[in-house]
Amino acid sequence: MLKTNSVGLTISAVPLLNNISIDCPRGSVTALMGPNGAGKTSLLKVIAGEHKASQGRVEINGQSREDWKQSEIAKFMAVLPQSSTLEFAFTAQEVVALGRTPHATGLLRDAEIITGALAKVDASYLAQRSFVQLSGGEKQRVQLARVLAQIWEHCEGDSATDGILLLDEPSAAFDLAHQLMLIEIVQQIAARGVTVVMVMHDLNLAAKCADQMVFMNCGQCTAVGTVKELLTPELIAKVFSVDAEVITHPLQGTPMVVV
């Protein structure tokens, strides 16, 4: 579904990525992990098309990303950046409506989708509130609703094509309840065939939903594998420079990092 083949990125003579190759199958959840400056966000921006790869290429459904029209990609790929600046006093509902811009599904259908997206992220009560007056966590939930609305047919419907969702540190502003809500949403839409790639810092949170982890450092891919393969004390020490123990989660049976 989504692949990066030997992707490199150099900006202003500064190498940011080097030879990154990742395979993200349909309906999989890939967590990009690593210390600050590892290249996680840069890789996400190359996949999103914000940066053009200096070497290698990104493939979507076996076709180079460069061969896709942006207007077509916008119908099935949505991107949630680390932060979204909005200075206009749009209501939360109007912000979510921006996600429907690539589509021509009509006002009535779009209104249904906007309502559904806000409900999905526990933000229905914010619909008529001014976005600029919301808390950081509320803003992030509204922005999450916006990107879900953009690919709603892939998340909730029976679209003939598959969706892609790119999330950059989506849980950073969330409280515990909404972090778990995010994980549930990711799992639900992946089960419907949406391919999710997300930058995460919380190893344990990522372990709850990731099919594969990608450990990055200094613009390179240090390791790619399942949660059980990568969450080891040796790799965690190598990538994050932290001594940690890995135990079995008492309820889920998955690896759990203790530092």
C-alpha atoms as an extended CHARMM CRD file, in Angstrom:
* protein
*
       259  EXT
         1         1  MET       CA              0.0000000000        0.0000000000        0.0000000000  PROA      1               0.0000000000
         2         2  LEU       CA              2.6350000000        2.5330000000        1.1170000000  PROA      2               0.0000000000
         3         3  LYS       CA              6.3890000000        2.1560000000        0.7190000000  PROA      3               0.0000000000
         4         4  THR       CA              9.4900000000        4.2750000000        1.0050000000  PROA      4               0.0000000000
         5         5  ASN       CA             12.3190000000        2.9990000000       -1.1660000000  PROA      5               0.0000000000
         6         6  SER       CA             15.8140000000        4.1900000000       -0.1820000000  PROA      6               0.0000000000
         7         7  VAL       CA             14.4580000000        7.6420000000        0.6430000000  PROA      7               0.0000000000
         8         8  GLY       CA             16.9690000000       10.3920000000        1.3560000000  PROA      8               0.0000000000
         9         9  LEU       CA             16.3750000000       14.0500000000        2.0960000000  PROA      9               0.0000000000
        10        10  THR       CA             18.8360000000       16.9430000000        2.0670000000  PROA      10              0.0000000000
        11        11  ILE       CA             17.7460000000       20.5260000000        2.7190000000  PROA      11              0.0000000000
        12        12  SER       CA             20.1680000000       23.4730000000        2.4570000000  PROA      12              0.0000000000
        13        13  ALA       CA             23.0800000000       21.0290000000        2.2400000000  PROA      13              0.0000000000
        14        14  VAL       CA             22.0200000000       19.3970000000        5.5270000000  PROA      14              0.0000000000
        15        15  PRO       CA             21.2690000000       15.6610000000        5.2480000000  PROA      15              0.0000000000
        16        16  LEU       CA             18.0800000000       14.8700000000        7.1840000000  PROA      16              0.0000000000
        17        17  LEU       CA             17.2900000000       11.3680000000        5.9380000000  PROA      17              0.0000000000
        18        18  ASN       CA             19.4740000000        8.6280000000        4.5330000000  PROA      18              0.0000000000
        19        19  ASN       CA             18.3540000000        5.4450000000        2.7610000000  PROA      19              0.0000000000
        20        20  ILE       CA             15.0110000000        4.8830000000        4.5230000000  PROA      20              0.0000000000
        21        21  SER       CA             13.0870000000        1.8560000000        3.2470000000  PROA      21              0.0000000000
        22        22  ILE       CA              9.8190000000        0.9350000000        4.9550000000  PROA      22              0.0000000000
        23        23  ASP       CA              6.8810000000       -1.1940000000        3.8290000000  PROA      23              0.0000000000
        24        24  CYS       CA              3.5000000000       -0.2500000000        5.3210000000  PROA      24              0.0000000000
        25        25  PRO       CA              0.8710000000       -2.7920000000        4.2130000000  PROA      25              0.0000000000
        26        26  ARG       CA             -2.8200000000       -2.0240000000        3.8420000000  PROA      26              0.0000000000
        27        27  GLY       CA             -4.5200000000       -1.6020000000        7.1960000000  PROA      27              0.0000000000
        28        28  SER       CA             -1.2890000000       -1.5910000000        9.1790000000  PROA      28              0.0000000000
        29        29  VAL       CA             -0.2130000000        0.7920000000       11.9280000000  PROA      29              0.0000000000
        30        30  THR       CA              3.4160000000        1.9110000000       11.7890000000  PROA      30              0.0000000000
        31        31  ALA       CA              4.9330000000        3.8840000000       14.6690000000  PROA      31              0.0000000000
        32        32  LEU       CA              7.9890000000        6.0140000000       13.9060000000  PROA      32              0.0000000000
        33        33  MET       CA             10.0430000000        6.2150000000       17.0950000000  PROA      33              0.0000000000
        34        34  GLY       CA             13.3140000000        7.8510000000       18.0630000000  PROA      34              0.0000000000
        35        35  PRO       CA             14.9160000000       10.7680000000       19.9300000000  PROA      35              0.0000000000
        36        36  ASN       CA             14.4180000000       14.3940000000       18.9580000000  PROA      36              0.0000000000
        37        37  GLY       CA             16.0600000000       15.1720000000       15.6260000000  PROA      37              0.0000000000
        38        38  ALA       CA             16.0010000000       11.5410000000       14.4930000000  PROA      38              0.0000000000
        39        39  GLY       CA             14.2140000000       12.4140000000       11.2430000000  PROA      39              0.0000000000
        40        40  LYS       CA             10.7320000000       11.1330000000       12.0890000000  PROA      40              0.0000000000
        41        41  THR       CA              8.8450000000       14.2800000000       11.1080000000  PROA      41              0.0000000000
        42        42  SER       CA             11.0330000000       14.7570000000        8.0310000000  PROA      42              0.0000000000
        43        43  LEU       CA             10.1310000000       11.2580000000        6.8570000000  PROA      43              0.0000000000
        44        44  LEU       CA              6.4410000000       11.9240000000        7.4540000000  PROA      44              0.0000000000
        45        45  LYS       CA              6.7080000000       15.1560000000        5.4330000000  PROA      45              0.0000000000
        46        46  VAL       CA              8.3160000000       13.2880000000        2.5310000000  PROA      46              0.0000000000
        47        47  ILE       CA              5.4910000000       10.7480000000        2.5720000000  PROA      47              0.0000000000
        48        48  ALA       CA              2.9470000000       13.5800000000        2.7540000000  PROA      48              0.0000000000
        49        49  GLY       CA              4.5700000000       15.4000000000       -0.1590000000  PROA      49              0.0000000000
        50        50  GLU       CA              5.5640000000       18.4900000000        1.8130000000  PROA      50              0.0000000000
        51        51  HSD       CA              9.2070000000       17.6730000000        1.0310000000  PROA      51              0.0000000000
        52        52  LYS       CA             10.3880000000       15.9940000000       -2.1450000000  PROA      52              0.0000000000
        53        53  ALA       CA             12.8120000000       13.1500000000       -1.5590000000  PROA      53              0.0000000000
        54        54  SER       CA             16.3660000000       13.9630000000       -2.6290000000  PROA      54              0.0000000000
        55        55  GLN       CA             16.9710000000       10.2700000000       -3.2980000000  PROA      55              0.0000000000
        56        56  GLY       CA             14.7060000000        7.2650000000       -3.6300000000  PROA      56              0.0000000000
        57        57  ARG       CA             10.9630000000        7.5040000000       -3.8230000000  PROA      57              0.0000000000
        58        58  VAL       CA              7.6550000000        7.0090000000       -2.0480000000  PROA      58              0.0000000000
        59        59  GLU       CA              5.2390000000        4.5020000000       -3.5800000000  PROA      59              0.0000000000
        60        60  ILE       CA              1.4860000000        4.4420000000       -3.1350000000  PROA      60              0.0000000000
        61        61  ASN       CA             -0.2700000000        1.3590000000       -4.4810000000  PROA      61              0.0000000000
        62        62  GLY       CA              2.8290000000        0.5020000000       -6.4830000000  PROA      62              0.0000000000
        63        63  GLN       CA              2.9020000000        3.9090000000       -8.1580000000  PROA      63              0.0000000000
        64        64  SER       CA              5.4280000000        6.6660000000       -7.4640000000  PROA      64              0.0000000000
        65        65  ARG       CA              3.9810000000        9.4610000000       -5.3840000000  PROA      65              0.0000000000
        66        66  GLU       CA              5.2200000000       11.9250000000       -7.9740000000  PROA      66              0.0000000000
        67        67  ASP       CA              2.8610000000       10.3810000000      -10.5220000000  PROA      67              0.0000000000
        68        68  TRP       CA             -0.2190000000       11.0700000000       -8.4230000000  PROA      68              0.0000000000
        69        69  LYS       CA             -2.1340000000       14.3390000000       -8.7260000000  PROA      69              0.0000000000
        70        70  GLN       CA             -2.3240000000       16.2230000000       -5.4530000000  PROA      70              0.0000000000
        71        71  SER       CA             -6.0780000000       16.5900000000       -5.8980000000  PROA      71              0.0000000000
        72        72  GLU       CA             -6.4030000000       12.8100000000       -6.0590000000  PROA      72              0.0000000000
        73        73  ILE       CA             -4.1150000000       12.1030000000       -3.1130000000  PROA      73              0.0000000000
        74        74  ALA       CA             -6.0730000000       14.5790000000       -0.9810000000  PROA      74              0.0000000000
        75        75  LYS       CA             -9.1330000000       12.3680000000       -1.3170000000  PROA      75              0.0000000000
        76        76  PHE       CA             -7.5530000000        9.3980000000        0.4220000000  PROA      76              0.0000000000
        77        77  MET       CA             -4.5330000000       10.7260000000        2.3770000000  PROA      77              0.0000000000
        78        78  ALA       CA             -4.8240000000       13.0490000000        5.3670000000  PROA      78              0.0000000000
        79        79  VAL       CA             -2.0640000000       14.5590000000        7.5020000000  PROA      79              0.0000000000
        80        80  LEU       CA             -2.1640000000       15.7620000000       11.0960000000  PROA      80              0.0000000000
        81        81  PRO       CA              0.9660000000       17.8650000000       11.7970000000  PROA      81              0.0000000000
        82        82  GLN       CA              2.5120000000       18.4680000000       15.2150000000  PROA      82              0.0000000000
        83        83  SER       CA              0.7970000000       21.8290000000       15.4550000000  PROA      83              0.0000000000
        84        84  SER       CA             -1.7370000000       23.6890000000       13.3270000000  PROA      84              0.0000000000
        85        85  THR       CA             -1.8040000000       27.4710000000       13.4550000000  PROA      85              0.0000000000
        86        86  LEU       CA             -5.1870000000       29.0900000000       12.9210000000  PROA      86              0.0000000000
        87        87  GLU       CA             -5.6930000000       32.7700000000       13.7160000000  PROA      87              0.0000000000
        88        88  PHE       CA             -9.2050000000       33.1640000000       12.3200000000  PROA      88              0.0000000000
        89        89  ALA       CA            -12.1520000000       32.7680000000       14.6730000000  PROA      89              0.0000000000
        90        90  PHE       CA            -13.5680000000       29.7170000000       12.9170000000  PROA      90              0.0000000000
        91        91  THR       CA            -15.8630000000       27.5060000000       14.9070000000  PROA      91              0.0000000000
        92        92  ALA       CA            -14.6640000000       23.9680000000       15.5570000000  PROA      92              0.0000000000
        93        93  GLN       CA            -17.3120000000       22.8000000000       13.1060000000  PROA      93              0.0000000000
        94        94  GLU       CA            -15.8910000000       25.0680000000       10.3890000000  PROA      94              0.0000000000
        95        95  VAL       CA            -12.3630000000       23.7650000000       11.0260000000  PROA      95              0.0000000000
        96        96  VAL       CA            -13.5260000000       20.1720000000       10.5820000000  PROA      96              0.0000000000
        97        97  ALA       CA            -15.3510000000       21.2120000000        7.4080000000  PROA      97              0.0000000000
        98        98  LEU       CA            -11.9790000000       22.1190000000        5.8760000000  PROA      98              0.0000000000
        99        99  GLY       CA            -11.2930000000       18.3990000000        5.6710000000  PROA      99              0.0000000000
       100       100  ARG       CA            -14.0820000000       18.0260000000        3.1220000000  PROA      100             0.0000000000
       101       101  THR       CA            -12.5010000000       20.5310000000        0.7140000000  PROA      101             0.0000000000
       102       102  PRO       CA            -11.1310000000       17.8810000000       -1.7310000000  PROA      102             0.0000000000
       103       103  HSD       CA            -14.5320000000       16.2500000000       -2.0690000000  PROA      103             0.0000000000
       104       104  ALA       CA            -17.7330000000       17.1360000000       -3.9180000000  PROA      104             0.0000000000
       105       105  THR       CA            -20.1870000000       15.2230000000       -1.7750000000  PROA      105             0.0000000000
       106       106  GLY       CA            -22.6240000000       18.0500000000       -1.1050000000  PROA      106             0.0000000000
       107       107  LEU       CA            -23.4670000000       20.1470000000        1.9330000000  PROA      107             0.0000000000
       108       108  LEU       CA            -25.8950000000       17.6490000000        3.4770000000  PROA      108             0.0000000000
       109       109  ARG       CA            -23.4790000000       14.7030000000        3.3300000000  PROA      109             0.0000000000
       110       110  ASP       CA            -20.5720000000       16.8530000000        4.4800000000  PROA      110             0.0000000000
       111       111  ALA       CA            -22.6170000000       18.0610000000        7.4670000000  PROA      111             0.0000000000
       112       112  GLU       CA            -23.2800000000       14.4280000000        8.4380000000  PROA      112             0.0000000000
       113       113  ILE       CA            -19.5790000000       13.6180000000        8.2010000000  PROA      113             0.0000000000
       114       114  ILE       CA            -18.5430000000       16.6800000000       10.2130000000  PROA      114             0.0000000000
       115       115  THR       CA            -21.0050000000       15.7400000000       12.9550000000  PROA      115             0.0000000000
       116       116  GLY       CA            -19.7620000000       12.1510000000       12.9340000000  PROA      116             0.0000000000
       117       117  ALA       CA            -16.0930000000       13.1570000000       13.0480000000  PROA      117             0.0000000000
       118       118  LEU       CA            -16.6060000000       15.4960000000       16.0000000000  PROA      118             0.0000000000
       119       119  ALA       CA            -18.5050000000       12.7860000000       17.8590000000  PROA      119             0.0000000000
       120       120  LYS       CA            -15.7680000000       10.2550000000       17.1730000000  PROA      120             0.0000000000
       121       121  VAL       CA            -13.1570000000       12.4060000000       18.9310000000  PROA      121             0.0000000000
       122       122  ASP       CA            -15.4200000000       13.3560000000       21.8470000000  PROA      122             0.0000000000
       123       123  ALA       CA            -15.7770000000       16.9430000000       20.6280000000  PROA      123             0.0000000000
       124       124  SER       CA            -19.4530000000       17.3180000000       19.7050000000  PROA      124             0.0000000000
       125       125  TYR       CA            -19.8890000000       19.9000000000       22.4670000000  PROA      125             0.0000000000
       126       126  LEU       CA            -17.2280000000       22.0630000000       20.8240000000  PROA      126             0.0000000000
       127       127  ALA       CA            -18.9760000000       22.3660000000       17.4500000000  PROA      127             0.0000000000
       128       128  GLN       CA            -20.0230000000       26.0150000000       17.8160000000  PROA      128             0.0000000000
       129       129  ARG       CA            -17.0870000000       27.1220000000       19.9520000000  PROA      129             0.0000000000
       130       130  SER       CA            -14.4100000000       29.4210000000       18.5500000000  PROA      130             0.0000000000
       131       131  PHE       CA            -11.3590000000       27.3550000000       17.6950000000  PROA      131             0.0000000000
       132       132  VAL       CA             -8.9000000000       29.9870000000       18.9200000000  PROA      132             0.0000000000
       133       133  GLN       CA            -10.4720000000       29.9050000000       22.3980000000  PROA      133             0.0000000000
       134       134  LEU       CA            -10.0830000000       26.1520000000       22.8680000000  PROA      134             0.0000000000
       135       135  SER       CA             -7.4680000000       24.4890000000       25.0490000000  PROA      135             0.0000000000
       136       136  GLY       CA             -4.5060000000       22.7490000000       23.4340000000  PROA      136             0.0000000000
       137       137  GLY       CA             -6.0470000000       19.3170000000       23.8320000000  PROA      137             0.0000000000
       138       138  GLU       CA             -9.4060000000       20.4800000000       22.4840000000  PROA      138             0.0000000000
       139       139  LYS       CA             -7.7250000000       22.0360000000       19.4450000000  PROA      139             0.0000000000
       140       140  GLN       CA             -5.8680000000       18.8060000000       18.7650000000  PROA      140             0.0000000000
       141       141  ARG       CA             -9.0790000000       16.7780000000       18.9470000000  PROA      141             0.0000000000
       142       142  VAL       CA            -10.7830000000       19.1380000000       16.5110000000  PROA      142             0.0000000000
       143       143  GLN       CA             -7.8280000000       18.8600000000       14.1370000000  PROA      143             0.0000000000
       144       144  LEU       CA             -7.9950000000       15.0810000000       14.4540000000  PROA      144             0.0000000000
       145       145  ALA       CA            -11.6780000000       15.2880000000       13.5380000000  PROA      145             0.0000000000
       146       146  ARG       CA            -10.6930000000       17.3630000000       10.4940000000  PROA      146             0.0000000000
       147       147  VAL       CA             -8.3180000000       14.7450000000        9.1020000000  PROA      147             0.0000000000
       148       148  LEU       CA            -10.7840000000       11.9530000000        9.8500000000  PROA      148             0.0000000000
       149       149  ALA       CA            -13.4520000000       13.9010000000        7.9570000000  PROA      149             0.0000000000
       150       150  GLN       CA            -11.0810000000       14.1910000000        5.0090000000  PROA      150             0.0000000000
       151       151  ILE       CA            -10.8620000000       10.3990000000        4.6210000000  PROA      151             0.0000000000
       152       152  TRP       CA            -14.2070000000        9.5600000000        6.2510000000  PROA      152             0.0000000000
       153       153  GLU       CA            -15.3240000000        7.2530000000        3.4530000000  PROA      153             0.0000000000
       154       154  HSD       CA            -12.2530000000        5.1000000000        4.1150000000  PROA      154             0.0000000000
       155       155  CYS       CA            -12.6340000000        5.2330000000        7.9070000000  PROA      155             0.0000000000
       156       156  GLU       CA            -16.3580000000        4.5890000000        8.1980000000  PROA      156             0.0000000000
       157       157  GLY       CA            -17.6990000000        3.6120000000        4.7960000000  PROA      157             0.0000000000
       158       158  ASP       CA            -17.0660000000        0.9730000000        2.1780000000  PROA      158             0.0000000000
       159       159  SER       CA            -14.7950000000        2.8910000000       -0.1540000000  PROA      159             0.0000000000
       160       160  ALA       CA            -13.3970000000        0.9940000000       -3.1220000000  PROA      160             0.0000000000
       161       161  THR       CA             -9.9640000000        2.5200000000       -2.4120000000  PROA      161             0.0000000000
       162       162  ASP       CA             -7.8180000000        2.4960000000        0.7040000000  PROA      162             0.0000000000
       163       163  GLY       CA             -7.0420000000        5.4690000000        2.9010000000  PROA      163             0.0000000000
       164       164  ILE       CA             -3.7800000000        6.6820000000        4.4320000000  PROA      164             0.0000000000
       165       165  LEU       CA             -3.5460000000        8.6480000000        7.6750000000  PROA      165             0.0000000000
       166       166  LEU       CA             -0.3120000000       10.3570000000        8.7320000000  PROA      166             0.0000000000
       167       167  LEU       CA             -0.1260000000       11.5500000000       12.3360000000  PROA      167             0.0000000000
       168       168  ASP       CA              2.7370000000       13.5440000000       13.8510000000  PROA      168             0.0000000000
       169       169  GLU       CA              2.7910000000       13.2250000000       17.6450000000  PROA      169             0.0000000000
       170       170  PRO       CA             -1.0240000000       13.0890000000       17.7580000000  PROA      170             0.0000000000
       171       171  SER       CA             -1.2680000000       12.3680000000       21.4880000000  PROA      171             0.0000000000
       172       172  ALA       CA              1.0940000000       15.1040000000       22.7100000000  PROA      172             0.0000000000
       173       173  ALA       CA             -1.6860000000       17.4070000000       23.9870000000  PROA      173             0.0000000000
       174       174  PHE       CA             -4.1040000000       14.6970000000       25.1020000000  PROA      174             0.0000000000
       175       175  ASP       CA             -4.9820000000       13.6560000000       28.6280000000  PROA      175             0.0000000000
       176       176  LEU       CA             -4.9350000000        9.9520000000       29.4730000000  PROA      176             0.0000000000
       177       177  ALA       CA             -8.5450000000        9.2840000000       28.4750000000  PROA      177             0.0000000000
       178       178  HSD       CA             -8.1030000000       10.9040000000       25.0850000000  PROA      178             0.0000000000
       179       179  GLN       CA             -4.7820000000        9.1490000000       24.4970000000  PROA      179             0.0000000000
       180       180  LEU       CA             -6.6640000000        5.8740000000       24.8520000000  PROA      180             0.0000000000
       181       181  MET       CA             -9.4240000000        7.2430000000       22.6200000000  PROA      181             0.0000000000
       182       182  LEU       CA             -6.8200000000        7.9760000000       19.9470000000  PROA      182             0.0000000000
       183       183  ILE       CA             -5.4560000000        4.4340000000       20.1290000000  PROA      183             0.0000000000
       184       184  GLU       CA             -8.9750000000        3.0320000000       19.7870000000  PROA      184             0.0000000000
       185       185  ILE       CA             -9.6580000000        5.2090000000       16.7390000000  PROA      185             0.0000000000
       186       186  VAL       CA             -6.3970000000        4.1480000000       15.1080000000  PROA      186             0.0000000000
       187       187  GLN       CA             -7.2030000000        0.4840000000       15.6900000000  PROA      187             0.0000000000
       188       188  GLN       CA            -10.7390000000        0.8790000000       14.3390000000  PROA      188             0.0000000000
       189       189  ILE       CA             -9.8040000000        2.5940000000       11.1080000000  PROA      189             0.0000000000
       190       190  ALA       CA             -6.8440000000        0.2660000000       10.5080000000  PROA      190             0.0000000000
       191       191  ALA       CA             -9.2820000000       -2.6380000000       10.7760000000  PROA      191             0.0000000000
       192       192  ARG       CA            -11.2120000000       -1.0100000000        7.9090000000  PROA      192             0.0000000000
       193       193  GLY       CA             -8.1050000000       -0.9470000000        5.7170000000  PROA      193             0.0000000000
       194       194  VAL       CA             -6.6890000000        2.5120000000        6.4450000000  PROA      194             0.0000000000
       195       195  THR       CA             -2.8900000000        2.5310000000        6.5800000000  PROA      195             0.0000000000
       196       196  VAL       CA             -1.6770000000        4.5910000000        9.5310000000  PROA      196             0.0000000000
       197       197  VAL       CA              1.8180000000        6.0060000000        9.9960000000  PROA      197             0.0000000000
       198       198  MET       CA              2.3810000000        8.0050000000       13.1470000000  PROA      198             0.0000000000
       199       199  VAL       CA              5.2610000000        9.6760000000       14.9320000000  PROA      199             0.0000000000
       200       200  MET       CA              5.2000000000        8.7430000000       18.6210000000  PROA      200             0.0000000000
       201       201  HSD       CA              7.3920000000        9.3150000000       21.6600000000  PROA      201             0.0000000000
       202       202  ASP       CA              5.5550000000        7.1540000000       24.1770000000  PROA      202             0.0000000000
       203       203  LEU       CA              6.8100000000        3.6110000000       23.6180000000  PROA      203             0.0000000000
       204       204  ASN       CA              4.0890000000        2.0320000000       25.7200000000  PROA      204             0.0000000000
       205       205  LEU       CA              1.3020000000        3.9480000000       23.9990000000  PROA      205             0.0000000000
       206       206  ALA       CA              2.6360000000        2.9650000000       20.5860000000  PROA      206             0.0000000000
       207       207  ALA       CA              2.9100000000       -0.6410000000       21.7170000000  PROA      207             0.0000000000
       208       208  LYS       CA             -0.8480000000       -0.7240000000       22.2780000000  PROA      208             0.0000000000
       209       209  CYS       CA             -1.6890000000       -0.2960000000       18.6000000000  PROA      209             0.0000000000
       210       210  ALA       CA              1.3800000000       -0.5980000000       16.3440000000  PROA      210             0.0000000000
       211       211  ASP       CA              1.7920000000       -3.5340000000       13.9900000000  PROA      211             0.0000000000
       212       212  GLN       CA              5.3500000000       -2.4490000000       13.3820000000  PROA      212             0.0000000000
       213       213  MET       CA              7.7780000000        0.0160000000       14.8780000000  PROA      213             0.0000000000
       214       214  VAL       CA             10.5050000000        1.9110000000       13.0940000000  PROA      214             0.0000000000
       215       215  PHE       CA             13.3650000000        3.0730000000       15.3020000000  PROA      215             0.0000000000
       216       216  MET       CA             15.1810000000        6.0730000000       13.8060000000  PROA      216             0.0000000000
       217       217  ASN       CA             18.2860000000        7.9730000000       14.8290000000  PROA      217             0.0000000000
       218       218  CYS       CA             20.3450000000       10.6600000000       13.0610000000  PROA      218             0.0000000000
       219       219  GLY       CA             18.2170000000       10.4060000000        9.9190000000  PROA      219             0.0000000000
       220       220  GLN       CA             18.7180000000        6.6830000000        9.5700000000  PROA      220             0.0000000000
       221       221  CYS       CA             16.5870000000        3.6440000000       10.1870000000  PROA      221             0.0000000000
       222       222  THR       CA             18.0880000000        1.7840000000       13.1370000000  PROA      222             0.0000000000
       223       223  ALA       CA             15.5850000000       -1.0710000000       13.2380000000  PROA      223             0.0000000000
       224       224  VAL       CA             12.2240000000       -2.1440000000       11.8080000000  PROA      224             0.0000000000
       225       225  GLY       CA             10.1040000000       -4.8660000000       13.3300000000  PROA      225             0.0000000000
       226       226  THR       CA              7.1790000000       -5.8450000000       15.5000000000  PROA      226             0.0000000000
       227       227  VAL       CA              6.6500000000       -4.4870000000       18.9870000000  PROA      227             0.0000000000
       228       228  LYS       CA              8.0840000000       -7.6380000000       20.5500000000  PROA      228             0.0000000000
       229       229  GLU       CA             11.1190000000       -7.5560000000       18.2650000000  PROA      229             0.0000000000
       230       230  LEU       CA             12.0290000000       -3.9310000000       18.9330000000  PROA      230             0.0000000000
       231       231  LEU       CA             11.0790000000       -3.3550000000       22.5340000000  PROA      231             0.0000000000
       232       232  THR       CA             14.1870000000       -4.8470000000       24.0600000000  PROA      232             0.0000000000
       233       233  PRO       CA             16.4770000000       -3.2680000000       26.6640000000  PROA      233             0.0000000000
       234       234  GLU       CA             19.4030000000       -3.4240000000       24.2160000000  PROA      234             0.0000000000
       235       235  LEU       CA             17.6580000000       -1.5500000000       21.3950000000  PROA      235             0.0000000000
       236       236  ILE       CA             16.0720000000        0.9870000000       23.7210000000  PROA      236             0.0000000000
       237       237  ALA       CA             19.5030000000        1.7570000000       25.1960000000  PROA      237             0.0000000000
       238       238  LYS       CA             21.0420000000        2.0110000000       21.7210000000  PROA      238             0.0000000000
       239       239  VAL       CA             18.4080000000        4.3420000000       20.2530000000  PROA      239             0.0000000000
       240       240  PHE       CA             17.2260000000        6.3660000000       23.2440000000  PROA      240             0.0000000000
       241       241  SER       CA             20.2890000000        6.2100000000       25.5300000000  PROA      241             0.0000000000
       242       242  VAL       CA             18.0740000000        5.0550000000       28.3740000000  PROA      242             0.0000000000
       243       243  ASP       CA             18.4140000000        2.0290000000       30.6170000000  PROA      243             0.0000000000
       244       244  ALA       CA             15.0650000000        0.2480000000       30.7170000000  PROA      244             0.0000000000
       245       245  GLU       CA             13.4450000000       -3.0200000000       31.6170000000  PROA      245             0.0000000000
       246       246  VAL       CA             10.8360000000       -4.6400000000       29.3890000000  PROA      246             0.0000000000
       247       247  ILE       CA              8.1270000000       -6.5850000000       31.1730000000  PROA      247             0.0000000000
       248       248  THR       CA              4.8470000000       -8.1550000000       30.0780000000  PROA      248             0.0000000000
       249       249  HSD       CA              1.7850000000       -5.9550000000       30.4450000000  PROA      249             0.0000000000
       250       250  PRO       CA             -0.3760000000       -7.5890000000       33.1350000000  PROA      250             0.0000000000
       251       251  LEU       CA             -3.6310000000       -7.1120000000       31.2010000000  PROA      251             0.0000000000
       252       252  GLN       CA             -2.6960000000       -7.0670000000       27.5270000000  PROA      252             0.0000000000
       253       253  GLY       CA              0.2320000000       -9.4690000000       27.4550000000  PROA      253             0.0000000000
       254       254  THR       CA              2.2320000000       -7.0480000000       25.3000000000  PROA      254             0.0000000000
       255       255  PRO       CA              5.7170000000       -5.7000000000       26.0590000000  PROA      255             0.0000000000
       256       256  MET       CA              5.7970000000       -2.8030000000       28.5110000000  PROA      256             0.0000000000
       257       257  VAL       CA              8.7920000000       -0.5260000000       29.0200000000  PROA      257             0.0000000000
       258       258  VAL       CA              9.7400000000        0.4520000000       32.5640000000  PROA      258             0.0000000000
       259       259  VAL       CA             12.3920000000        3.1230000000       33.0920000000  PROA      259             0.0000000000
